[in-house]
């Protein structure tokens, strides 16, 4: 089944403890992206990658890192999480840039205390 | 600026009715628009898209209408079912072509 898979689905952590949220797609998509969804603010892009080894900042990149060493994987790294990074995170991919639909994973709900 | 918004935060309909969800966008250069459905506990799910060279596109029970003159987009759902209850987002592509810009969503509630 074609899908975007994120792990974990739920994560509770403490301030400053490094964490990684994994994202994998099995559709051979070139473009991948991370969004966060917050009440009243909607979905906002954190980082994106047009292809392997190419990553760029989105609208809210502060406090996050990403890597794209392989086409299928696009992990989101929080080196030192803070409470304002408590949010619902979505990974997404599309075949080639944004001329085709973006397909989303089912989300990771992160709580930083 | 780049802003995609929805006219109403909530819409309540009866099962079997037709639903219309509206969206206004501000970027006159936008050439690709997408509607997403998000159910509780899930990620946004692609419904239908339309490019700026079209006024209308139909899918299974859904139709998207694009009015470029007034920068307005709508999603019509025919014979709405309880399973259609969800939050619906419109989105377009930012000027750089690097991100989708989402509206804040309309919550559709279908009662039987």
Boltz contact constraints between the chains, C-beta under 6 A:
constraints:
  - contact:
      token1: [A, 42]
      token2: [B, 102]
      max_distance: 6.0
  - contact:
      token1: [A, 42]
      token2: [B, 104]
      max_distance: 6.0
  - contact:
      token1: [A, 43]
      token2: [B, 102]
      max_distance: 6.0
  - contact:
      token1: [A, 45]
      token2: [B, 99]
      max_distance: 6.0
  - contact:
      token1: [A, 48]
      token2: [B, 98]
      max_distance: 6.0
  - contact:
      token1: [A, 58]
      token2: [B, 99]
      max_distance: 6.0
  - contact:
      token1: [A, 90]
      token2: [B, 43]
      max_distance: 6.0
  - contact:
      token1: [A, 98]
      token2: [B, 93]
      max_distance: 6.0
  - contact:
      token1: [A, 98]
      token2: [B, 97]
      max_distance: 6.0
  - contact:
      token1: [A, 101]
      token2: [B, 46]
      max_distance: 6.0
  - contact:
      token1: [A, 101]
      token2: [B, 49]
      max_distance: 6.0
  - contact:
      token1: [A, 102]
      token2: [B, 100]
      max_distance: 6.0
  - contact:
      token1: [A, 104]
      token2: [B, 43]
      max_distance: 6.0
  - contact:
      token1: [A, 104]
      token2: [B, 44]
      max_distance: 6.0
  - contact:
      token1: [A, 105]
      token2: [B, 43]
      max_distance: 6.0
  - contact:
      token1: [A, 106]
      token2: [B, 42]
      max_distance: 6.0
  - contact:
      token1: [A, 106]
      token2: [B, 43]
      max_distance: 6.0
  - contact:
      token1: [A, 107]
      token2: [B, 43]
      max_distance: 6.0
